[in-house]
Amino acid sequence: MVEPRIIEHVFDPTAPAGPPLRAGSPASPARQRSASGAVGVGGPPGWPVGVPPPGDRGWEHRACAWLLDHCPPDYRLYPAWRRHPVALAWVTVRHLDAQLDAMRSAYREVRVDLVDDIGPEGVAQVLGDLEVEGVRLLSARRAAGLLLDALRGLDFVPRL
């Protein structure tokens, strides 16, 4: 029997979500800005590839396209989400959270539910695929959360 490679932290809902963020305060009226300081880098670790940093020309349009790519195709039919990118990011985060919950549930239950149907080797293969999908979804969830924070006007604070 092939022993599956287990990535338990992928399915841990208590894992840290990303870099520290702070809201603009009256004492610090900074608007949206990228604190990465690097040219060509979109933002903090986990920032979606292909989306320019906040404040760049057209970044919200590219962010909306990225968010819609991570939602069901029917989400493109609703004009309010294009008019209100924060709402689109909010819905996308919830959609990705639900997908992660489904992957975690499947990962827990596959050994019992499918072993009689596909055997131990099939279960090991399905577990491997669930791990890969979990990593992809976790990365997308982190990126969507960063976009939501940026669309809300939060500044990224670099860690030292």
C-alpha positions as CSV (number, residue, x, y, z in Angstrom):
1,M,0.0,0.0,0.0
2,V,1.3,3.4,-0.9
3,E,1.5,5.7,2.1
4,P,-0.1,9.1,1.3
5,R,1.9,12.2,1.9
6,I,-0.1,14.2,4.5
7,I,-0.1,18.0,4.6
8,E,-2.1,18.5,7.7
9,H,-1.6,22.3,8.0
10,V,-3.3,22.8,4.6
11,F,-6.5,21.6,6.2
12,D,-6.0,23.5,9.5
13,P,-8.6,26.3,9.6
14,T,-6.6,28.0,12.4
15,A,-3.5,28.6,10.3
16,P,-2.4,32.2,10.0
17,A,-4.1,34.1,7.2
18,G,-1.4,36.5,6.0
19,P,0.7,39.6,6.7
20,P,-0.4,42.0,9.5
21,L,-2.7,44.8,8.3
22,R,-3.6,48.1,9.8
23,A,-6.4,50.4,8.9
24,G,-5.7,54.0,8.2
25,S,-6.2,56.2,11.2
26,P,-6.8,60.0,11.5
27,A,-3.2,60.3,12.8
28,S,-1.9,58.5,9.8
29,P,-4.0,59.5,6.7
30,A,-2.1,57.2,4.3
31,R,-4.1,56.0,1.4
32,Q,-3.7,52.7,-0.5
33,R,0.0,52.0,-1.2
34,S,2.2,49.0,-1.7
35,A,4.8,48.6,1.1
36,S,6.7,45.9,-0.8
37,G,9.1,48.5,-2.2
38,A,10.1,46.1,-5.0
39,V,9.5,46.9,-8.7
40,G,7.5,44.3,-10.5
41,V,6.2,42.7,-7.3
42,G,2.4,42.9,-6.8
43,G,2.3,43.1,-3.1
44,P,2.9,41.0,0.0
45,P,3.6,37.3,-0.1
46,G,0.5,35.6,-1.5
47,W,-0.5,38.5,-3.7
48,P,-2.2,37.1,-6.9
49,V,0.1,36.9,-9.9
50,G,-0.9,39.3,-12.7
51,V,-2.6,41.8,-10.4
52,P,-0.7,45.1,-10.0
53,P,-0.3,46.5,-6.5
54,P,-2.9,48.8,-5.1
55,G,-2.6,52.3,-6.5
56,D,-1.4,51.3,-9.9
57,R,-3.5,52.3,-12.8
58,G,-6.1,49.6,-13.6
59,W,-5.3,47.4,-10.6
60,E,-9.0,47.2,-9.5
61,H,-10.0,46.0,-13.0
62,R,-7.3,43.3,-12.9
63,A,-8.3,42.3,-9.4
64,C,-11.9,41.9,-10.4
65,A,-10.9,39.7,-13.3
66,W,-8.8,37.5,-11.0
67,L,-11.6,37.3,-8.4
68,L,-14.1,36.3,-11.1
69,D,-11.8,33.6,-12.4
70,H,-12.0,32.0,-8.9
71,C,-15.7,32.0,-8.7
72,P,-18.4,29.9,-10.6
73,P,-18.9,31.3,-14.2
74,D,-22.4,32.4,-13.4
75,Y,-21.0,35.0,-11.0
76,R,-20.1,37.1,-14.1
77,L,-23.8,37.6,-14.7
78,Y,-24.3,39.9,-11.7
79,P,-23.5,43.6,-12.5
80,A,-23.3,44.7,-8.9
81,W,-20.2,42.7,-8.2
82,R,-18.4,44.5,-11.1
83,R,-19.6,47.9,-9.9
84,H,-18.6,47.1,-6.3
85,P,-15.3,45.2,-6.3
86,V,-15.3,45.0,-2.5
87,A,-18.5,43.0,-2.6
88,L,-17.0,40.7,-5.3
89,A,-13.9,40.1,-3.1
90,W,-16.1,39.5,-0.1
91,V,-18.2,36.9,-1.9
92,T,-15.1,35.3,-3.4
93,V,-13.5,34.9,0.0
94,R,-16.7,33.1,1.2
95,H,-16.8,30.9,-1.8
96,L,-13.2,29.8,-1.4
97,D,-13.8,29.2,2.3
98,A,-16.7,26.9,1.5
99,Q,-14.6,25.1,-1.0
100,L,-11.8,24.6,1.6
101,D,-14.4,23.3,4.1
102,A,-15.6,20.8,1.4
103,M,-12.0,19.6,0.8
104,R,-11.3,19.2,4.5
105,S,-14.5,17.2,4.9
106,A,-13.7,15.0,1.9
107,Y,-10.2,14.5,3.2
108,R,-11.5,13.3,6.6
109,E,-14.2,11.1,5.1
110,V,-12.7,9.5,2.0
111,R,-11.0,6.6,3.8
112,V,-14.3,5.4,5.2
113,D,-16.7,6.4,2.4
114,L,-14.7,5.1,-0.7
115,V,-12.4,2.3,0.4
116,D,-14.9,-0.4,-0.5
117,D,-15.5,1.2,-3.9
118,I,-12.0,2.1,-5.1
119,G,-9.7,0.2,-2.7
120,P,-6.7,1.4,-0.6
121,E,-4.7,2.4,-3.7
122,G,-7.5,4.5,-5.1
123,V,-8.0,6.1,-1.7
124,A,-4.3,7.0,-1.6
125,Q,-4.6,8.6,-5.0
126,V,-7.7,10.6,-4.0
127,L,-6.0,11.8,-0.9
128,G,-3.1,13.0,-2.9
129,D,-5.4,14.9,-5.3
130,L,-7.3,16.4,-2.3
131,E,-4.0,17.6,-0.9
132,V,-3.0,19.3,-4.1
133,E,-6.4,20.9,-4.4
134,G,-6.3,22.0,-0.8
135,V,-3.0,23.8,-1.4
136,R,-4.4,25.5,-4.5
137,L,-7.5,26.6,-2.7
138,L,-5.5,27.8,0.4
139,S,-3.3,29.9,-1.9
140,A,-6.3,31.3,-3.7
141,R,-8.1,32.1,-0.4
142,R,-5.0,34.0,0.9
143,A,-4.8,36.0,-2.4
144,A,-8.6,36.8,-2.3
145,G,-8.3,37.9,1.3
146,L,-5.4,40.2,0.4
147,L,-7.4,41.7,-2.4
148,L,-10.4,42.2,-0.1
149,D,-8.1,44.0,2.4
150,A,-6.6,46.2,-0.4
151,L,-10.0,47.1,-1.8
152,R,-11.1,48.1,1.6
153,G,-8.1,50.5,1.7
154,L,-5.9,48.7,4.3
155,D,-2.2,49.3,4.1
156,F,0.2,46.3,4.0
157,V,2.7,46.5,6.9
158,P,6.0,44.7,6.0
159,R,7.4,42.4,8.6
160,L,11.0,42.9,9.8
